[in-house]
Amino acid sequence: MIAACLVALMLAGGQPETITAIEVHGNTLTPDAEIRRLSGLEVGAAFGPTTVDDTIARLKAAKKFERVEVLKRFASIADPSQILIVLIVDEGAVKIETTDDPDHPIRVVRERTLKLQWLPILSYEDGYGLAYGAQFTRRDIAGKDSRLSFPLTWGGDKRAAVEFDKIFGSMSVGRLLGGASFSRRENPFFHEDDDRSRVWIRGERDVLPRLRAGGTVALQHDSFFETSTAYPQVGADIQFDTRIDPVLPRNAVFARAAWDHFAFSPSGADSYGANRVELDGRGYVGLWGQNVLALRAYKTDSDAALPPFLKPILGGYANLRGFEPGTAIGDTLVSTSAEVIVPLTSPLSIGRLGVSAFIDAATVYGKDSTLKQQTWKQGIGGGVWFSAAFFRLSVDVAHGRGADTHVHVGATVSF
């Protein structure tokens, strides 16, 4: 049998291939005849090297199908020049509806759905409180590895946004992000609502393994106290990260440098620009057993006085435990931290529990001062933490030197 097929193929080697039959599969709504018409194929037509690709393109251009596949098959063993074309289409979700027509009591229609996925949002940020809500997402909105999301939160961080995310090829090739958001949360220093709207676009790309660079362009509007300020922002950042497990790193480093330029045009005053630089360095050294020593140094600085709503805030879980969030503000903030992290459960456990002991030191000041003139505030304490899959909770108790004892909580649910 195999030998007969090989002989037939050799005998037909010089004959042009011809379409002798067209089959349609997978359709529910669209009739076979309509799909054949959309394909542009006809029985008796010649089959060429581009016939399959051209047919796929025509069927996709009809925008009736979610997926299209065109297969070439031999219609005859005796004559391999006779070609059978198989058209396989996927019309997506359909449903059966009843009608009032006795001659056609049911009909099949396309099911209209937004195909939205949703996930809960739950977080607690020291100084701002509990934020809760949901995020609705439509995947592959602009091809593979793209999504359009609509996060909505209430509570300590009231926010509504539309966000676009697209990965090109792979994460190492490039990523494009953008969106628009409206938010309100209370400034913990001024105890005043900060209403902020923002439109932005951002690009990221791996420069080298573990080294990633990004750039951002944004237009923002802030309403704070009785002032309203609109200003553009242009920024760039670079990040080096060797952490395999960001939740509990070991023998790893993380470093980030960012620059942002703001252009302000306050009413009744001259326009001016401000350049803000942010430096963040962290190191994780493995000690005995599972224990880890975590060190951090952080600085954010501006070459001009920033508006009140952009000034960095001292205190709390973010930079100085033992002091309330909103202890002080300025144009420059410098903080350091040393922490011994002690896991109490096995690294193979689904949920990981541990304790820690730490010491923080930080200061914040305005443009009329220097770092040498500052008196550093210090906080010392310990805490307990728990991490399981998408949930993380940290509770720290710290005493500020010359201040009171405070409890700091950080919690997040992320997917």
Rosetta blueprint (number, residue, H / E / L):
1 M L
2 I H
3 A H
4 A H
5 C H
6 L H
7 V H
8 A H
9 L H
10 M H
11 L H
12 A L
13 G L
14 G L
15 Q L
16 P L
17 E L
18 T E
19 I E
20 T E
21 A E
22 I E
23 E E
24 V E
25 H E
26 G L
27 N L
28 T L
29 L L
30 T L
31 P L
32 D H
33 A H
34 E H
35 I H
36 R H
37 R H
38 L H
39 S H
40 G L
41 L L
42 E L
43 V L
44 G L
45 A L
46 A E
47 F L
48 G L
49 P L
50 T L
51 T H
52 V H
53 D H
54 D H
55 T H
56 I H
57 A H
58 R H
59 L H
60 K H
61 A H
62 A L
63 K L
64 K L
65 F L
66 E L
67 R E
68 V E
69 E E
70 V E
71 L E
72 K E
73 R E
74 F E
75 A L
76 S L
77 I L
78 A L
79 D L
80 P L
81 S L
82 Q E
83 I E
84 L E
85 I E
86 V E
87 L E
88 I E
89 V E
90 D E
91 E L
92 G L
93 A L
94 V E
95 K E
96 I E
97 E E
98 T E
99 T L
100 D L
101 D L
102 P L
103 D L
104 H L
105 P L
106 I E
107 R E
108 V E
109 V E
110 R E
111 E L
112 R L
113 T L
114 L L
115 K L
116 L E
117 Q E
118 W E
119 L E
120 P E
121 I E
122 L E
123 S E
124 Y E
125 E E
126 D L
127 G L
128 Y L
129 G E
130 L E
131 A E
132 Y E
133 G E
134 A E
135 Q E
136 F E
137 T E
138 R E
139 R E
140 D L
141 I L
142 A L
143 G L
144 K L
145 D L
146 S E
147 R E
148 L E
149 S E
150 F E
151 P E
152 L E
153 T E
154 W E
155 G E
156 G L
157 D L
158 K E
159 R E
160 A E
161 A E
162 V E
163 E E
164 F E
165 D E
166 K E
167 I E
168 F L
169 G L
170 S L
171 M L
172 S L
173 V L
174 G L
175 R E
176 L E
177 L E
178 G E
179 G E
180 A E
181 S E
182 F E
183 S E
184 R E
185 R E
186 E E
187 N E
188 P L
189 F L
190 F L
191 H L
192 E E
193 D E
194 D E
195 D E
196 R E
197 S E
198 R E
199 V E
200 W E
201 I E
202 R E
203 G E
204 E E
205 R E
206 D E
207 V E
208 L E
209 P L
210 R L
211 L E
212 R E
213 A E
214 G E
215 G E
216 T E
217 V E
218 A E
219 L E
220 Q E
221 H E
222 D E
223 S E
224 F E
225 F L
226 E L
227 T E
228 S E
229 T E
230 A E
231 Y E
232 P E
233 Q E
234 V E
235 G E
236 A E
237 D E
238 I E
239 Q E
240 F E
241 D E
242 T L
243 R L
244 I L
245 D L
246 P L
247 V L
248 L L
249 P L
250 R L
251 N L
252 A E
253 V E
254 F E
255 A E
256 R E
257 A E
258 A E
259 W E
260 D E
261 H E
262 F E
263 A E
264 F E
265 S L
266 P L
267 S L
268 G L
269 A L
270 D L
271 S L
272 Y E
273 G E
274 A E
275 N E
276 R E
277 V E
278 E E
279 L E
280 D E
281 G E
282 R E
283 G E
284 Y E
285 V E
286 G E
287 L L
288 W L
289 G L
290 Q L
291 N L
292 V E
293 L E
294 A E
295 L E
296 R E
297 A E
298 Y E
299 K E
300 T E
301 D E
302 S E
303 D L
304 A L
305 A L
306 L L
307 P L
308 P H
309 F H
310 L H
311 K L
312 P L
313 I E
314 L E
315 G L
316 G E
317 Y L
318 A L
319 N L
320 L E
321 R L
322 G L
323 F L
324 E L
325 P L
326 G L
327 T L
328 A E
329 I E
330 G L
331 D L
332 T E
333 L E
334 V E
335 S E
336 T E
337 S E
338 A E
339 E E
340 V E
341 I E
342 V E
343 P E
344 L L
345 T L
346 S L
347 P L
348 L L
349 S L
350 I L
351 G E
352 R E
353 L E
354 G E
355 V E
356 S E
357 A E
358 F E
359 I E
360 D E
361 A E
362 A E
363 T E
364 V E
365 Y E
366 G L
367 K L
368 D L
369 S L
370 T L
371 L H
372 K H
373 Q H
374 Q L
375 T L
376 W L
377 K E
378 Q E
379 G E
380 I E
381 G E
382 G E
383 G E
384 V E
385 W E
386 F E
387 S E
388 A E
389 A L
390 F L
391 F E
392 R E
393 L E
394 S E
395 V E
396 D E
397 V E
398 A E
399 H E
400 G E
401 R L
402 G L
403 A L
404 D L
405 T E
406 H E
407 V E
408 H E
409 V E
410 G E
411 A E
412 T E
413 V E
414 S L
415 F L
